[in-house]
């Protein structure tokens, strides 16, 4: 099962655009620290070929694409706020 990972430095209000050649699960994750304890915020879309995910706050965000297709083609981009 192919897994694609990417890391982006984004600002709040930016929109991450993910396109895939096959249906997949798309996750946008951010790690932040709240009172010294790590916390992860996750935005997900499942069973889609594309997703437009709005970033709620600035920071480093990780994109994870999970697919059952062995020859997955994909693109990850963002639209600034």
Secondary structure, 3 states (H helix, E strand, C coil): CCEEEEEEEECCCCEEEEEEEEEEEEEEEEEEEECCEEEEEEEEEEEEEEEEEECCCCEEEEEEEEECCCCCCEEEEEECC
